[in-house]
Amino acid sequence: MQGDACGGWRGKVSGGAAVRGKPHGFRYGRSRGAGCDGMSQSAGRAAVAGGSIGGWLVPVAGRVPELLAEGTILARKKSIPKAKPQKVSAATPRAKALALVDKAFKSQSEEKFFQLLQQALAVDPDCVEARLELARSCTDIHESVTHLEQAVEAGRRLAGDRLRLDFDRGGEPIWMDLSCRPYMQAVCELGMASLTLNDNDRARDLFDELLVMNPNDSQGVRYERLHLAIELGEFEVARTLIETYPEPIGQMASGVALYEFAAGGDTPAARAAVKALRKVNKYLVDAMVDFEPFGTESIESYLIGTREEALVVANAFRRSWSRVPGAIAWLREQRINARKSPHPKPVGPNDANVARLTDLPDHTPGVWEVGTERMPTWILEGKRDLVRPWHITLMDSHSGACLDHDVRTRVPTAEYLFDRILKAATRPLAGDPGKPQFLRVHPASFWRPLEQPLRDAGIQIEYHETLENLDYASQAVRTAILRESNAPSLMEMPGMTEQRARSFFDAAAEYYRRKPWTRLRCLEPQFELSCTRFDSGPWTGMLIGAAGISTAVGLMPQPGTDGGRGTARDRELPRFLLDMVRQTSMIQVCFGEPFDMLPPDLDAAERMGFEIATPEAYPQVGMLQGGDLTRSLLTWELELLEACLRALPDFCERFPGGETTGVLEVDAVTASGTLPIKLRWLADQDLTGTALGDALRAEIEGGDLEGDEVDESD
């Protein structure tokens, strides 16, 4: 476990673990130790809604980019004396309050724990430690916000004029004054909280302030500041942070790799950064790419380079990676490329192979068609990666005979294609050996290096947009593959047309580009959507994406409405069961990588040129029930979902804090025309989770609920 010199990772790194044996209610989305006076603390993200800390900031806050550029922080962090222990008289209110806080931690009763904390605040209203623990223990987000803000105010009053040490003129860093550390701890938690609620400007100011007060960064905010700078496009700040704090640990290596890709794309420097990331921790790429929601409550400590470190780093910074367009897909590609190819290394057009091809007799009439295309399906390569295979086919244009074919998981290269041509000429699957005089192919970059070698062998390459025999055979293969897919497809939806599909893809791409979930100042937002055109409403909507795990929008009928499914269940299930059953199904669009789409939809999107915002923005739609897509949408359901996608970005920009009084009425443009809809945020809406829905359905189907039957036709 790293100590003060490497980030102050102390205490538990869990999102729901108890601190010092005490139960916690609302916990932070990203946990980070922020030790103060040697006490184990579990600092991290809390929920903070809006507001400005204005007067709480010291005069140097927000100047980190300038100070970094001048080398001031780097010079100051090289030789910092140890802080002297703080002496507090036992007779002061603060000493009495700290004694009560310590007693609270030793109590075995949760009720007693909170009573003692309140007593500590009654003795000393500026007891930062008590306010922080109350903030961490609250089950209500807004109550946690209040305690955190009060902790920052109390910490500033406690530190007083000591926060105004003249750092630029040689004064000791504020961190060295132990009376200032409670304030710095509160600021750290407030900064982490701001990140959770997408208040990036506020988080940036808070982290800058902490780096100025504590150049050695015992609280570890440099990692958060680095990833935040990359999210905001502050690449100069990110580069300077990397140079100022060079560390061979997962947190910094993750930031370096993300910085190189975000600043320059798939460059040699970015690929080298991923290799360095693997050297630091061989598990980190897998943890970031294959990220799943998990708790780290069992990870109380870890060593550099271990799987536990990888899990903690991925849990902390997956959100930043997901917000850089294409970063996760690129990291997955680097993992695939780093794996040894399952195919033999091709030889290609060396002198010997060109001579062999030249000496072969000419075919008559001597025209071949060669096709290279990706198939509309996915296969597993290794243990984790789904790859889309390439199908390579060589045909005699005159007879239609297949001379050679192969399936390959990697992109065809010029060397590989030359080897296939040579094989088809020397050992064809049909007919006698011989070479063609003309090779007809679809335009592709990997044919250019073969033009001269094939010309030397007496073969001329011709580029054609369509190849009659080959395209017919390829379409037959694609149709057979797509027919095997039983999952509900958008393109197979009743009444689907190219115009309707294109309009929906355009709406999905625009929604993803605007990223409305990054503007929200509330957690797990739920909204109500109403539309006067349809009788089956209103609907409860869920907007997912803030955590960086997945991105989706779902709509479900509210309790007491038929949701377009009739009223048979109303007569056969008790009302409280009816509400829970209905809330286990929703119409949804979920964004992911290409392999997350159904093959027919992916095939149509590529053939028709539908718009895709980023490599992680391929939309998959359908009716979700019990965690599975059970059917494709109806025409009106797709129209409603498209209208929702078009209206949500403006709605989130206008009411980012989840204001329940805010209402947006808009005529959303869809493929069928304009659709009048109304959006408003819901407060304290209880939605049944999928796991509960599955359990309830199992009880109903198993007959455990006597007297209640479900008409499966519904």
N, C-alpha and C positions, 0 to 999 in steps of 0.2 A: 504494500500500500504506500502510495506517495505521501510524504509529509509536507511540511510548510514550503519547502523549496520547490516542490513540483506541483503545487496546486491545492494543498490542504484537503485532500480527500479523507474525510473522517466520518466516523459513525456509519450508519447504514445507508446504502445507496438505493433504497427501495422507494416505490411510489405509494406504498400503503403500509409500511412497517411501523411498529411502535418505536418511539424514541425513548430510550432509558426505561423501557418497560411500560410506558404509558400508551394507551390506545389513542390513535389519531383518526379523525374523521376525514375531512377533505384534505387530500394530499396533493403534492405538486406533481406536475406532469414530467418534470425532468429533475432529478435529485442531484445535489452537489453539496459536498461538505463545505462549510464556511466556518471553520473553527474560530473561537474567540476566547482568549485567556486560557487556552488549553482545555476548554470544555468540549466534549463531543456534541456536535450539533448536526442536525440533518437539514441543511439548507437546500433550497431548490426553488422550483417554480410555485408560486401561489397565484391565486386569481385576483387580479387588480383591474378594476374597470375605470377607464378614463382618468381624468384629472391630470394635474401637472404638479411636479414637485418644486417648481420655481425656486422659492426662497430656500429650500433645503440644500440646494447644491452649493458647494464651495466655489470660489471665483474661478478655479482652474478647470472646472468640469467642462467636458466637451473639447478640451484642447489636446487630447491624446494624439491625434494625427500630427499636429504641429510639433509636440514634444518628442514624438517618435522620430520624426524627420530630422529634428535637430540633434538627436542622439542623447537628449537630456535624460530620459528614463533609463536608457541603457547605461549611461555613466553613473547614475545614482544607484542602480541596482547591484553594482559590482561590489561595493563595500558598505554594507549597512550594519551598524552595531546592533547587538542584541538588546531587546527591550528589557527594562528593569521591572520586576514584579510590582504590581499596583497594591498599595496599602490603603485599606479602607477601614476607618474606625468603626468598631463594633457598635458604637452608640448612634451612628448616623441612620437616617431612614433608609438609605440605600442598602446598608449592611443588613438591616432587619428584613428588608424586602427580599434580598438574595437568600437569606436564611430560610424564609418561607418558601421560596422557589425550590431550594434544595430539599426541604421537607416534603414538598409536593411530589417530587420525584421518588421519594422513598415510600410514599403512601401506596397502599394496595387497592384503594377504592377510587374509582374514576370520579365519583361525586366529590370525594375529599380532595382529589387532585385539583379540580376546578375551583373549589372553595378556597384552597390555599393560594392559588394564583390570584384570585380576586382580592384576598386579604393583602397579598404583596402589593397590588396596585393601590389599595386603600392606604397603605403605609407610605408608598413611594409611587405616585402616578407616572414617574419617569423610569420605572423599572422596565427596561427594554426586554430583558430576558423573559419576563412574565408575559408581555404582550406578544412576543414572538411565539411562545408556546401556545398561547391562546389562538393565534392565527393558524398555527399548524394543526390544531386540534378541532377546529370548527368544521361542522358538516355543511354549513351554509357558506357559499362562496362569498357573498357580499359581506357577511360578518367577518370572514377572514380578511377581506380587503380593508375593512375598517381597522382591525387590529394591526395589520402591516403598516398602514399609513401612520397610525398613531405611534408605532414603534420607531419609525424613522424620525418623526417629530421629537419624540422623547429622547432618542439617541443624540439628536442635534443639540437639544437643550443640555443634555448631560455633558457633552463634549465642550460646548461653549466656544470661547475664543480660540481654543486649541486647534479647531478645524481651520483656522486662518493662518497656519504656519506658512512662512514665505518660502515655498518650495524652490522657486526659481533662483533665490539668492543664497542658497546654501543651508536653509533650515532642514532639520531632520524630517524624513517622511512621516506623515501623520500616523501611519500604521505603528510606528515605534512608541507612540503614546497610548498605553493600554486603556486609558479612559475613553479613547475615541473608537475602540474596536466594537463595542455594541452598536454604535451608529453605523459603522462600516458593514457589520453583519446584516443589519436591517436593510441597508441600501442594496446589498448583494441579493437578498431574498426578493426585494421589490423589483430588481432588475430581472431576475429569473421569472418572476410573476408576469412582468410585462411581455416577455417573450412568449409565454403561454397564450396570452391574449392578443398577440400580433401587434402590440404597441412597440414597434421596433425603434422608433425615434426615442422614446422614453428609455428603453433598455440600453440603447447606445449611449445616451448621456450618463446613465447610472454606471455603466461599466467603465466609461472613460474616467469618471470621477474616481472610481476605486483604483484604477491603474495608476493614477496620479498620486493618490494617497498612499498606495502600497506598490511601489515599482517592482518589488520581488514577487508580487502577486501570490501571496499565501492562500488566497481564496480561490484561485484557479479560474478567474473570470476571463483570462486571456483566450481560453479555448472558445468560450461563448462569443466573445467579441470578434474573434477571427471568423467563425462561421457566420456570424451576423453580418460582418463586413462583406463577405462573399454574397450573401443573400441580397444585400442592398447594392451590389455592384461597386463597392468601394475597394477596388483591387489594389490601389496604392497603399491604403491602410493595411489591407490583408498582407501584402508583401512585406511591409515594414514590421508587422507583428511577427511574421515567420522568421525574419532576420534577427529580431530582438530576442526572441525566446526559442532558440533552436533546441528541440528536445526529441530524443528517440523514443517517444511513447505514442500510444494509439491516438490520443486526443489531438495532438499536433500533427501526426502523420495523416489523419483523416482530413484535417483542414488544408494541408499542403496539396494533397491529391485533388480535393474539390476545387481549390484555388486555381491550380494549373488547368483543369478542364474548363471551369467557368470563364477564365480569362482568355484562353486560346483554343479551346476545343480539343479534338483528338490529335494532339501534337506529341512529338517524341518526349518532350518534357513531362507531359501529363502521363504518358505510359510509364516513364521512368519513376514518376511519383507513386504510381500504383505498385510497381515492383518494390519500391522502398517501403510502402505500406505493408506489403506481405512479409518483408524481412522483419519489420517491427512486431507484427502480430499476424501469423499465418491464418488466423481464424476471422480476421476483421472483414475481409471482402465478403466472405460467406454470410457473416452476421448482418452486414449492411444490405446486401442484395436480397437475401432470403428472409428479410426482417418480418417477424410476426409479433403481435402484441404479447408481451410477457412481463411478468413482474420480476424484479431483481431483489425481492426481499430476502432471498436466501444467500445473496452475495454480500457478506459483511466485510470482506477484504479480498484483494486479488493481487497477483503478481504480474509484472510487465510481461507481455507476450502470451498470456494464458487465454483460454476460452472465456473466462469470466470477465477479463478486461474487454474483450471484443464485444460481449453482450452489453456491458455498461456503456461503451462508446457508441455502439449502434443505437441503443435506447436514447442516448443524449442527442445525437446529431443526425439521425435519420431524417428528421424534418428538414434540416438544411439541405441535405442531399436531394430530397424530393422536390424542393423548390427551385433547384437549378435545372432548367429544361434539358432533358436528355441525360442527366448525370447517372441515374440509376441504370438505365438501359446501357449506357456506355460502360459502366463498371461491370455489368453482367457480360458484356462482349469481351472485356479484357480478361475475365475469368475463363471464358470459353477459349479464347485465343491462347491463353497460357497453358491450357491442357494439351497434352500430346495428341496430335491428329490421329483419328482411327484409320486413316487412309494411308496406303503406302506412298512414299515420296515419289512424285512423277519425275521422269527423266527429261522429257521435253525435246525440242528440235535441235539436238546436237548434230554434228557432222555425220556420225554413223547412222542415226535414225533418218535424217534427210536423205542420205544415200540409199537406204533400204526402201524408202517410199518412192524414190525416183526410179529405181530398178523394177518396180512392179508394173505389170501390164495395165493398159488403160481399159476401164470399163466402157461398155457401150449401152446406152447413149452417153453415159458418163456424167450424170448430174445427181448429186446427193443433197439432201436437206438435213441440216443439223440443228436440233433444238435444245436450248438450255433454259429451263424455267423452274421456278420454285413451286412446290406442290402446296395445295390448300390444306395442309395437315401439319401436325407437329409430332416429333419423335423425341424420346429421351436420350440425351447423350451424357454419359457419366451418371452421377447420382442425383443431380439437381436441375440441370439445364434442359429446357425444351428447345429444340432447334428445328427449323423448317428445312426439310430436305430439298435438294435440287435433283431434278430428273433430266438426264441427258440422253437424247435419242438421235441415232443416225439412220436415215431411210434412203432407199433408192427412189428417186423422184418418178421414174418411169413405171416401175413395177409395184411400188408401195411396200416393198419388203423391208423389214427391220434388219439392219446390218449389225447394230450394236446398241446397247442401252445400259445405263448405270444409274444408281441412286447414291447421292453424295451429300453429306451433312455440311460441308464447307463450300464456300464460294468457288466455282470453277476457276482455275487459272489457265493461262495460255499453255503452260507445260502439260497440264493434265489433259486439255482438249487435244493437243497434238498426239499424245499417247493413245487416246481413244480413236482418233482418225487412223493412226497406224495399225491399231488392233483390228478395226473394221476392215481395213484394206488387206491385211495378211490373214486374218482368221474371222471372216464374216459369219454371222449367224445364218445367213441364207446366201446361196450362190457361190461363185468362184472368187478367189482372191483377185484383187485389182484395185487400182486407184481411180478416182473420178477426175474429170477435167475441170469441173465447176463445183464449187461448194456454196450452197445457198444458206444463209444464216440470217437471224434477226440481228439488227444493229446492237452491238454491245462492246464495251471497252476492251474486254479480254481477247477479242479477235485481232485487234490491231497489231500486236507483236508477232502474230502468225502469218501476216500477209506476205512478207518477204520469204521466210522459209518454205511456205507452201508454193509460192511462185517458183522458187528454185527447184521444187520437186515436180513442177508442171501442173499445179493446181491453182485455179483462180478463185478468190473469194468474191461472192456477190451478196450484197446486203438487200434484204427484202423485208418490208413491214409485215407481209402475210406470206405464209408458206402453206399451200393448199393441203397437201397430204399430211404434213406434220401437224398443222393446226387442228385438222379433223381428228387425228389420233390423240392429240393432247387433250382436246375437249372431251373425248370419250373417257379418258382416264380421270380427268377432273370430275366429271359427272358421277362416275362410279364411286369416287372417294367422298364427294359431298353427300351422296345418297345414304352413306353409312352413318351420317351424323343425325342422331335422334333428338338432340337438344333444340329448343325453340329458337328459330332464327328470325332476325329482323326482316331479311329479304323474303322469307317465306310467309310473312304476315299477310292475312287476307286484305286485298285491295292495295298492296304495296306497289309503287311505281318508282322509277328512277328519280323523278322529280321530288316525290315525297321523301325518299331516302336521302337524297342530296340535301334537301332543306334541313332535315334532322341532323345530319353530319355537320352542316354549317353552323347550326345552333350549338351543337356540342363543342365544336372547335372554338367558337367565340367565347363560350362559357369558360372553357379551360384556360384560354389565353388571359382572360380577365381575372381569373383566380379569386372569386368572391370570398372564399373561405379564409383567405389571408387578411381580409379587412375586418373580420369580426372581432369584437371585444367581449364575447361571451363564449361559454363552453357548451358543447353539444346542443347547438341551436335547433329549435323546432319551430316550424311556422305553419300557418293555416293558409290554404289556397282555396279560393272560391271562384266558381265560374257559373254564370247564369245560364249558359247554353246547355249545360248538362244537369240532369236532375240528381244524379248520384254524387252528392257532395254535401258539405265541404270535405277537404282532405287535409290530413296532417302530414307535413313534409319534414324530412330530415336532410340536413346538409352536412356531409362528412368530408373531411379533408385537412382540418387544422393540425391533427396529430402527425401527419406525414406518413401514415400507414396505408391508407387507401383513400380514394376520392370517389364520391358517389352522391347521387340525389335520389331520394325515394319518396313516394307518395302512397299513403294508405288511407282508407276511408275512416272517418272518425266514428267512435262508438255511437250507435243509434242510427246510423245511415246504412243503406243497403250496398253502397259502393258499386252499384251496377251489377250486383250478383243476385238480385231477387231478395225475398223475405222468408224463404223456407226455414232458414236457421232460426229466425226470430220465434217461430212456433215450436221449435224442437229443443232449444237450449235455454237454460236460465240466462238472464241478462248479463250477470257478471262473467259467466263463461263465454257468452257470445262476444263480449267486448274483447276478451283476451284472445279468442280464436281469430277474430278479424285482424288484430294487430300483429299477427304473425305473418301476414302476407302484404306485399306492396308491389307497385309498379316502380321500376328503378332503372337508372342508367348508372353503370359503374365504369370508371375509366381505368385502363391498365395498359400493359404492353401488348404487342400484336398477338401473342399466344393466349391472351385472355379472351380474345374474340372467338366466336364460333367460325369455323372454316368458311361456310357460305357467305357470311357477312364480310369477313376479311377478303375473300376472293372478289366479291362485288366491289368493295371499297377500292381495291387496287385496279381492277379493270376499268371502273368508271371514273377513277380519279377523284374520289371523295376527299374532302379536306380533313387532315389530321393535324392538331395543333403542335404536339410534341410526341416523341417516341413513347411516352407514358400516357397518351391521351386517346387511345383507341376505345371508343364507346361500345359497351355491350348492354343491351336492353332486354327486358323481359319481365314476367311476373315472378317475383321471388317469394317462395313459400317454404318455410322450414329450412332456410339456408340454401335451397336449390331453385334454379330456374325451371318452372313447371310448364310454362307455355309462352308463346309469343304474344305481343300486345295486340289489342284490338285497335282499329283505326282511331277511334276517339281517344283512347288511352295514350297513343303515341302523340296525337295532336296536343293533348293536355301536358304531357311531359315536355314536348318541344317548347310550348309557351312558357312553362316554368323555367326552363333553361335560359330563355331569352330575357326573362324579367328579373331573375335572381341577382345578377350583378348590380343592376341599378338599385334594387331593394337593399342589398348589403352595404352599398356605398352610402345610401341615404340614412340608414338606421343600423350602424355597425355594432351598437351596444345592445342589441336585442330589445329595443324599446317597444313595449307592448302596446303603446298608444300610437305607434307609427303604422300607417297603412299606405300601401302603394296600389293604386288602380291604374291599369295600363291595358292597351289593346295590343297584344303580342301578335306579331306577324308570323304565321305558319304557312305550310305548303297549301293549306286549304283556305287561306285568307286570314283575317284578323280574328283573334279570340280574346274577348274581354275577361280579364282575371283580376282578382284582388288578393294581395298578400299582406299578412300581418304576423308578427312574432307571437308565439305562445309562451305563457309563463307557467312553470311548475306542472308541465304536462307529463303524466306518467305513461310511458310506453313500455309494453311488455317486450322483453328480449327474446331473441330467437330460441335460446336454450329453454326458457320457460314455455314458449309456444310448442316446442318439440315434446316437452314433458307432458303438457296438457293434452296434446294430440294423441300421445301414446296411451294416456289414461282413458281417453274417449274411445279409441280404437280397441283397447283391451277390455272394454266393458266395465272398468272400475267405477265409472260414474253411472249409477243405476238410474234407469228411467230416462236417460238422455241418449238420443240417437242422432246421428248425423246423416243427412241425405247426401250421398256422395255425388249425386248429379249436380249439386250446387257448386 
